[in-house]
Amino acid sequence: MNSKVHFKEMQDQSTGRRYERISPEGLVCHYPYFYLNMINPKTNQMLIIIEENKMRNLHLLNLEDGEVSQLTFFTEDDKFDDFGPQFSKDFISVIYDVNNQIVKQNIDSGEISLLYTPEEGWDTYAVPAISDDDKYLLTVDFPISDFVNRDNSNWDAFIEQGKKGLRSQLVRVDLRTGDKEVLIDTADYEAYGLKKNQWLGHPQFKPASHSIISYCHEGLGGTVDARIWLYDYESKGIQCARKHEYPGEIISHEFFTTKGDRIGFVRIEDIKSDKGSLRFVDSKTLEESNVMDLPRCSHFLTNQRDDYIIADADYPAEPYIHLIDLNNKKDIFLLKHNSTMKSYGNTQDAHPHPMFSKDSRQIYFVSDMEGYPAIYRCDVSDLTKQVKG
């Protein structure tokens, strides 16, 4: 099923910067989680999720002409984790979690192959990770009986889950053999000197590595012991990548830079503060550097060359998208995203989750500024001055 989006041109009233809505008018729409592989540079297509008739499905959006091709046809009986889809590294297939199974779907043929199913009585993570060579899958499994926050529909459930804790298994699957290996089981977390049944999330492979894995301790910002952790597959050891300096300090939304030499994260003073900073920690030495103090931001991401940053300010700060030139330590207030950040069935629905195009000439973000979550694009080539290709 194909359709066409007519891109809507818009202009920010505070900065004069022009941008456009690129998703269908009037329909709840977002792209996958912002550090996933979701744009095919050869076909210039983006993976997007569109909700119609109360059901969300995965589509391909042509970023040049607006043509939309539907890839999945789920019904209300299906449990589709709509923030986890991603391209395989060869862009031949898409990988996603549906009905508690991680599957791979060939884009051309539609053929679906099963990659992973958790043990009976367990649920697997909504946003799995795939290694750079497509050989390994990384996920986190949870006992269904103890899972309060399964559909991630509201922050009350998230807070309750953080207080309760959740037994978690960090799992690596060999996609060539199907063999499953439990790397960490937080039922046994006391062996590391840590709280039993800590809730784990955000599993990620370090780029170009099978051995170094990052994950987080989940919970309401400022309430967890420490957010960012590293697991070394060779030594089987874990290490805290960034300890909290005081109770209430918020550390969140960690990601590996493109080269994998650093882990980026947002630091916020406390739950009520409008102040924050964007920081890196060296993935080997764990030496920390402060990129820049900024108004409070929810997320940030580097471009492919790791020389620019895009970040989204969060309330009570003014809701700007910040473009940062790392070489010159220059912060540009690009435009206002004006998103409410509220849930439309998933707490992540209206989060801007800003990111760059592969060539750094455009940025993308999500906002419900028009009354529903939609995808927006802004040309920043006059600022990034990157050469296409």
Stockholm file with secondary structure:
# STOCKHOLM 1.0

chainA/1-389         MNSKVHFKEMQDQSTGRRYERISPEGLVCHYPYFYLNMINPKTNQMLIIIEENKMRNLHLLNLEDGEVSQLTFFTEDDKFDDFGPQFSKDFISVIYDVNNQIVKQNIDSGEISLLYTPEEGWDTYAVPAISDDDKYLLTVDFPISDFVNRDNSNWDAFIEQGKKGLRSQLVRVDLRTGDKEVLIDTADYEAYGLKKNQWLGHPQFKPASHSIISYCHEGLGGTVDARIWLYDYESKGIQCARKHEYPGEIISHEFFTTKGDRIGFVRIEDIKSDKGSLRFVDSKTLEESNVMDLPRCSHFLTNQRDDYIIADADYPAEPYIHLIDLNNKKDIFLLKHNSTMKSYGNTQDAHPHPMFSKDSRQIYFVSDMEGYPAIYRCDVSDLTKQVKG
#=GR chainA/1-389 SS CEEECCCEEEECTTTCCEEEECSCTTSCEECSCTTSCCEETTTTEEEEEEEETTEEEEEEEETTTCEEEECCCCCTTSCBCTTCCEECTTSSEEEEEETTEEEEEETTTCCEEEEECCCTTEEECSSCEECTTSCEEEEEEEEGGGCSCTTCCCHHHHHHHHHHCCCCEEEEEETTTCCEEEEEEGGGGGGGTSCTTCCEEEEEECTTCSSEEEEEECSSTTTSSCSEEEEETTTTEEEEEECCSSTTCEEEEEEECTTSSEEEEEEESSTTCSEEEEEEEETTTCCEEEEEEEECEEEEEECTTSSEEEEEECTTSCCEEEEEETTTTEEEEEEECCCCCCCSSSTTTTCCCCEECTTSSEEEEEECTTSSCEEEEEECHHHHCCCCC
#=GC SS_cons         CEEECCCEEEECTTTCCEEEECSCTTSCEECSCTTSCCEETTTTEEEEEEEETTEEEEEEEETTTCEEEECCCCCTTSCBCTTCCEECTTSSEEEEEETTEEEEEETTTCCEEEEECCCTTEEECSSCEECTTSCEEEEEEEEGGGCSCTTCCCHHHHHHHHHHCCCCEEEEEETTTCCEEEEEEGGGGGGGTSCTTCCEEEEEECTTCSSEEEEEECSSTTTSSCSEEEEETTTTEEEEEECCSSTTCEEEEEEECTTSSEEEEEEESSTTCSEEEEEEEETTTCCEEEEEEEECEEEEEECTTSSEEEEEECTTSCCEEEEEETTTTEEEEEEECCCCCCCSSSTTTTCCCCEECTTSSEEEEEECTTSSCEEEEEECHHHHCCCCC
//
